[in-house]
């Protein structure tokens, strides 16, 4: 049996259907409602535009095995730029062979290439496999901070309030 060769590269328009399918799988695995990301958003903001968000994929000629989505970040504590990892996902049937490690390492290298000094992410509190993975690569749980978010109706109300 021939070994599959995966390349880590920027996502292309032809990858979007696979990425959306993996996002659907990701939300189901976590017990979340379906994610609201659309094909159009991935293409227009993640692939075609500079400065929106970046998508890397682990892909062969036949399939996309995993993806990572990142945005720029800045830390006043570190006094440095870095990347925020929004999603890191590997297809269930492709896990435990190092694809996630290769994706996150390439993400860190790309951050360093532009002067980045850190990666930041959050993990679903019930996703023990992800938390274990992040600990193994040297990730540390922040104890001084609480993740906060302003979204949905609260966001809309907030921007309308004087």
C-alpha positions in Angstrom: 0.0 0.0 0.0 1.4 3.4 -1.0 1.9 6.0 1.7 -0.2 9.2 1.3 1.9 12.3 1.0 0.4 15.4 2.6 1.5 18.9 1.9 0.9 21.9 4.2 -0.2 24.8 2.1 -2.5 27.8 1.9 -6.1 26.8 1.3 -7.4 27.1 -2.2 -11.0 27.6 -3.5 -11.1 23.9 -4.4 -10.6 23.0 -0.7 -13.5 24.9 0.6 -16.1 22.1 0.4 -13.8 19.8 2.4 -13.1 22.5 5.0 -16.9 23.2 5.4 -17.5 19.4 5.8 -14.8 19.2 8.5 -16.3 22.3 10.3 -19.6 20.5 10.3 -17.9 17.4 11.8 -16.1 19.5 14.3 -19.3 21.2 15.6 -21.0 17.8 15.9 -18.1 16.2 17.8 -18.2 19.1 20.3 -22.0 19.0 20.5 -22.1 22.6 19.2 -24.9 24.0 17.0 -23.8 24.1 13.3 -21.1 26.7 12.7 -22.3 29.8 10.7 -19.2 30.0 8.5 -20.1 29.8 4.8 -18.3 28.8 1.7 -18.5 32.4 0.5 -16.9 33.7 3.7 -14.1 31.2 3.5 -13.4 32.2 -0.1 -13.9 36.0 0.2 -12.2 36.6 3.5 -10.0 33.6 4.1 -8.6 32.8 0.7 -9.0 35.9 -1.6 -8.4 38.7 0.8 -5.2 39.7 2.6 -5.7 40.5 6.3 -8.9 38.7 7.0 -7.9 35.3 8.3 -5.6 32.6 7.0 -6.3 29.0 6.3 -3.7 26.3 6.0 -4.6 22.8 4.9 -2.8 19.4 5.1 -3.7 18.0 1.8 -2.9 15.3 -0.8 -4.0 15.3 -4.4 -7.1 13.3 -3.3 -8.2 14.9 0.0 -7.9 17.6 2.6 -7.0 15.8 5.9 -7.0 18.8 8.2 -7.0 22.6 8.5 -6.0 25.4 10.7 -7.5 28.9 10.7 -5.6 31.8 12.2 -5.9 35.5 12.6 -3.3 38.1 13.7 -2.9 38.8 17.4 -1.0 41.3 19.5 -0.1 41.0 23.2 0.8 44.0 25.3 2.1 41.5 27.9 4.5 39.9 25.4 5.1 43.2 23.6 4.8 41.2 20.4 2.7 40.1 17.5 1.5 36.5 17.2 -1.3 34.4 15.8 -4.6 33.4 17.3 -5.6 29.8 16.3 -9.3 29.8 15.7 -9.6 26.2 14.6 -7.3 23.3 14.3 -9.0 20.2 13.0 -8.0 16.9 11.6 -10.4 14.4 10.0 -11.3 11.6 12.5 -10.0 8.9 10.2 -6.6 10.7 9.9 -5.9 11.4 13.5 -3.0 10.2 15.7 -0.5 10.2 12.8 1.0 13.7 13.4 -1.1 15.9 11.1 -2.2 18.2 13.8 1.3 18.6 15.0 2.6 19.4 11.5 -0.2 22.0 11.0 0.4 23.7 14.4 4.2 23.7 13.9 3.8 25.2 10.4 1.5 27.8 11.9 4.2 28.7 14.5 6.9 28.9 11.8 4.8 31.2 9.7 4.2 33.4 12.7 7.9 33.5 13.4 8.7 34.4 9.8 6.8 37.7 10.3 8.2 38.5 13.7 5.6 36.6 15.7 6.5 35.5 19.2 3.5 33.4 20.3 0.5 31.4 19.4 -2.8 31.7 21.3 -5.9 29.6 21.2 -8.7 28.3 23.3 -10.0 24.8 23.6 -13.5 23.5 24.4 -13.3 22.6 28.1 -14.7 19.1 27.4 -12.3 18.4 24.5 -9.7 16.6 26.6 -7.9 15.2 23.6 -7.2 18.7 22.3 -6.1 19.9 25.7 -3.8 16.9 26.1 -2.4 17.6 22.6 -1.8 21.2 23.5 0.0 20.3 26.8 2.2 17.9 24.9 3.4 20.5 22.5 4.2 22.9 25.4 1.0 24.9 25.6 0.1 26.3 29.0 -3.3 27.1 30.4 -3.7 30.8 31.2 -4.9 31.1 34.7 -4.8 34.9 34.9 -7.4 35.5 32.1 -11.0 34.6 31.4 -12.1 34.4 27.8 -14.8 37.0 27.1 -16.9 37.5 24.0 -19.5 40.1 22.8 -21.6 38.6 20.0 -25.0 38.1 18.6 -27.8 40.3 20.0 -25.5 41.6 22.7 -23.1 42.9 20.1 -25.8 44.5 18.0 -27.3 46.2 21.1 -23.9 47.4 22.2 -23.0 49.1 19.0 -26.4 50.8 18.9 -26.2 52.1 22.5 -24.9 55.6 23.1 
